[in-house]
Amino acid sequence: MDKEAFFMDEGSHSQALLGVHSVSAEALRIERAGRVLLSIDSIEFGATGCCGIVGPNGAGKSLLVRTLCGLMRPDEGRVYWAGSAPDAARRHQVGLLLQRPVLLRRNAVQNIVYALRAAGLSRKASVEQAQRALEESGLAAVREVPSHRLSGGEQQRVALARALALKPDMLFLDEATANVDPASTLVIEQQLLGAMRAGLKVVMVSHDVGQVRRLANEVVLMHKGQIVEQSSRTTFFEQTNNPVSRRWLAGELLV
Ligand SMILES: Nc1ncnc2c1ncn2[C@@H]1O[C@H](COP(=O)(O)OP(=O)(O)OP(=O)(O)O)[C@@H](O)[C@H]1O
């Protein structure tokens, strides 16, 4: 079931034109073998430029992101993309970048062309847009290099360039820089900040508190499949009164 997408039918183009500048969910519940993995009454992303989702291992961060992106069907509850059910017509407007980039065994530019063609662009437009995406990402020098020969950091930067080339309204990142060195992490962060200035909404699962402080305007702390707190960055890091948040910020092991 994990990879099961739950898009509605192809939907209409008029719906696609509406954009997906918010993603929300209500009464979400995922349970396996009698264990509640996710239990969220209500959550909404998109009100701010970037929201960081933090929390201990196993808190349900990845499950939440996959569910919001339409990759997992919850046992109960509803997901909304800008107020309506996720649909295939808008799937390119909600991007997802994982810890391990998923690239085809083709070169960098072909990887991006493939995604753009799948999104409906002509071959000519796809090639032009892919070349531009790699140039804007500082990856022009590796555009002909097969993906399996790229370094891990380069692979992730190609995956980000591909995600951004699709011009999503929202981009979810699940530990996207966990395997990337500090220098490449900063390059990726700069690129995200640039895209955010151009209107992209980012939701970022990260164990890197420094990164959350650098990028996020808002923070969500998860624990045991639930939302502990959703606050502005300043409130969360400097003023929270939530006892669980305070323990997490103090570096205590949450059980
Ligand atoms: N298909 C599944 N079947 C059973 N349990 C699952 C399944 N998928 C995830 N889980 C469990 O759900 C819990 C939440 O997993 P999830 O990957 O969302 O956590 P996370 O907060 O992203 O953790 P981490 O920070 O370690 O990546 C974990 O205990 C995990 O073992």
PDBQT file of the ligand as one rigid body, heavy atoms in Angstrom, charges set to zero:
ROOT
HETATM    1  N1  LIG A 301       4.156   0.203   5.858  1.00  0.00    +0.000 N 
HETATM    2  C1  LIG A 301       4.364   0.256   7.155  1.00  0.00    +0.000 A 
HETATM    3  N2  LIG A 301       3.974  -0.750   7.951  1.00  0.00    +0.000 NA
HETATM    4  C2  LIG A 301       4.174  -0.697   9.279  1.00  0.00    +0.000 A 
HETATM    5  N3  LIG A 301       4.771   0.339   9.909  1.00  0.00    +0.000 NA
HETATM    6  C3  LIG A 301       5.191   1.369   9.162  1.00  0.00    +0.000 A 
HETATM    7  C4  LIG A 301       5.014   1.391   7.757  1.00  0.00    +0.000 A 
HETATM    8  N4  LIG A 301       5.520   2.550   7.281  1.00  0.00    +0.000 NA
HETATM    9  C5  LIG A 301       6.002   3.211   8.356  1.00  0.00    +0.000 A 
HETATM   10  N5  LIG A 301       5.814   2.518   9.479  1.00  0.00    +0.000 N 
HETATM   11  C6  LIG A 301       6.160   2.929  10.846  1.00  0.00    +0.000 C 
HETATM   12  O1  LIG A 301       5.557   4.202  11.057  1.00  0.00    +0.000 OA
HETATM   13  C7  LIG A 301       6.358   4.966  11.947  1.00  0.00    +0.000 C 
HETATM   14  C8  LIG A 301       6.579   6.326  11.349  1.00  0.00    +0.000 C 
HETATM   15  O2  LIG A 301       7.461   6.188  10.247  1.00  0.00    +0.000 OA
HETATM   16  P1  LIG A 301       8.029   7.439   9.470  1.00  0.00    +0.000 P 
HETATM   17  O3  LIG A 301       8.966   6.927   8.434  1.00  0.00    +0.000 OA
HETATM   18  O4  LIG A 301       6.933   8.287   9.016  1.00  0.00    +0.000 OA
HETATM   19  O5  LIG A 301       8.844   8.195  10.620  1.00  0.00    +0.000 OA
HETATM   20  P2  LIG A 301       9.770   9.473  10.523  1.00  0.00    +0.000 P 
HETATM   21  O6  LIG A 301       9.273  10.466  11.516  1.00  0.00    +0.000 OA
HETATM   22  O7  LIG A 301       9.887   9.926   9.121  1.00  0.00    +0.000 OA
HETATM   23  O8  LIG A 301      11.146   8.869  11.063  1.00  0.00    +0.000 OA
HETATM   24  P3  LIG A 301      12.696   9.129  10.668  1.00  0.00    +0.000 P 
HETATM   25  O9  LIG A 301      13.028  10.462  11.256  1.00  0.00    +0.000 OA
HETATM   26  O10 LIG A 301      13.390   8.007  11.356  1.00  0.00    +0.000 OA
HETATM   27  O11 LIG A 301      12.810   9.065   9.170  1.00  0.00    +0.000 OA
HETATM   28  C9  LIG A 301       7.626   4.195  12.171  1.00  0.00    +0.000 C 
HETATM   29  O12 LIG A 301       7.565   3.568  13.441  1.00  0.00    +0.000 OA
HETATM   30  C10 LIG A 301       7.620   3.146  11.071  1.00  0.00    +0.000 C 
HETATM   31  O13 LIG A 301       8.237   1.950  11.473  1.00  0.00    +0.000 OA
ENDROOT
TORSDOF 0
